[in-house]
Every structure is written in structure tokens, then in C-alpha cells.
Amino acid sequence: MSKKRSSLEAILRGDETKGDEHLPAPAPTAATATTAKLTTYVPKATWRRLKLMAIDQDKTVNDLLREALDLLLAKHGEPSLAEWEKAKK
């Protein structure tokens, strides 16, 4: 059964409903109430290297970036991410 496509005019008039009631709920993500999204831009070669490092170490790029943030925090005498989260509880 194919879904009827909505026209832009019908959507702007408010004649169309979302029609998403039959779709499953989105899968939960790693984000929680205690985390925030951080966006950064790096050269494509750096991104590829990070992805390869993550694969080689059986980790995620996010794991590697959190490790890097811990090193930066330690360099500046700040508590690690784990220590900071523990202190907040």
C-alpha cells in the first residue's frame, strides 16, 4: 500500500495531517537529560582518521572525542567528565 503524497498547497492550507500515527516511535539515542550535543568542524582527512581509529579500537568516534576532552580538561586542571558527572549526582 503506497502512501498518498501531500501537495504543498494542501499542507499550507492545513488540509493534510501528519499521518505518522502508524510509524513506530523513534529509537532512543545516547543523549540524556545530562548530556548536550556538541558540533565541531574538522578537515575531512581528520574525520576519516577518527573513524578508522574508532574501528581499529572497537570504539565509537564519540568515545574517542570524550577521551580527547578528558585529556584537555586534565591539561587545564579540571575534573574529568566522569568525575564531573559523579559530582553532579
C-alpha positions as CSV (number, residue, x, y, z in Angstrom):
1,M,0.0,0.0,0.0
2,S,1.6,3.3,-1.1
3,K,1.2,6.5,0.9
4,K,-0.5,9.3,-1.0
5,R,1.9,12.3,-1.3
6,S,0.6,15.6,0.1
7,S,0.7,18.7,-2.1
8,L,2.4,21.8,-0.8
9,E,-0.8,23.8,-1.2
10,A,-2.7,21.3,0.9
11,I,-0.1,21.3,3.7
12,L,-0.1,25.2,3.7
13,R,-3.9,25.2,3.9
14,G,-3.8,22.8,6.8
15,D,-5.8,20.2,4.9
16,E,-3.3,17.4,5.4
17,T,-2.5,15.6,8.6
18,K,0.9,14.3,9.5
19,G,-0.1,10.7,9.0
20,D,2.7,9.4,11.2
21,E,0.5,7.7,13.7
22,H,1.2,4.3,12.2
23,L,5.0,4.7,12.4
24,P,7.0,3.3,15.3
25,A,8.4,5.6,17.9
26,P,12.0,6.7,17.1
27,A,14.7,4.6,18.7
28,P,16.2,6.2,21.8
29,T,19.6,7.9,21.3
30,A,22.6,8.2,23.6
31,A,21.5,11.7,24.5
32,T,20.1,12.0,28.0
33,A,18.9,14.9,30.2
34,T,22.5,15.2,31.4
35,T,24.2,15.5,28.0
36,A,24.3,18.2,25.4
37,K,25.2,18.0,21.7
38,L,28.5,19.5,20.6
39,T,29.2,20.2,17.0
40,T,32.6,20.9,15.6
41,Y,34.1,21.1,12.1
42,V,37.3,19.3,11.3
43,P,39.1,18.6,8.0
44,K,37.7,15.6,6.1
45,A,41.0,13.8,6.5
46,T,40.8,14.2,10.2
47,W,37.3,12.8,10.3
48,R,38.4,9.8,8.2
49,R,41.3,9.2,10.6
50,L,39.0,9.4,13.6
51,K,36.6,6.9,12.0
52,L,39.5,4.5,11.2
53,M,40.9,4.8,14.8
54,A,37.4,4.1,16.2
55,I,37.1,1.0,14.0
56,D,40.6,-0.2,14.9
57,Q,40.0,0.3,18.7
58,D,36.4,-1.1,18.5
59,K,35.1,2.2,19.9
60,T,32.8,5.0,18.6
61,V,34.1,8.3,17.4
62,N,32.2,9.8,20.3
63,D,34.2,7.6,22.7
64,L,37.4,9.0,21.1
65,L,36.2,12.6,21.4
66,R,35.3,12.1,25.0
67,E,38.7,10.7,25.7
68,A,40.2,13.8,24.0
69,L,38.1,16.1,26.1
70,D,39.2,14.3,29.2
71,L,42.9,14.9,28.2
72,L,42.1,18.6,27.5
73,L,40.3,19.0,30.9
74,A,43.2,17.3,32.7
75,K,45.7,19.6,31.0
76,H,43.9,22.6,32.4
77,G,43.5,21.1,35.9
78,E,39.8,20.4,35.5
79,P,38.0,17.3,36.7
80,S,37.4,14.5,34.1
81,L,34.0,14.0,32.5
82,A,33.3,11.0,34.8
83,E,34.3,13.0,37.9
84,W,32.1,15.9,36.9
85,E,29.1,13.6,36.3
86,K,29.7,11.8,39.6
87,A,29.9,15.2,41.5
88,K,26.6,16.3,39.9
89,K,24.7,13.3,41.3
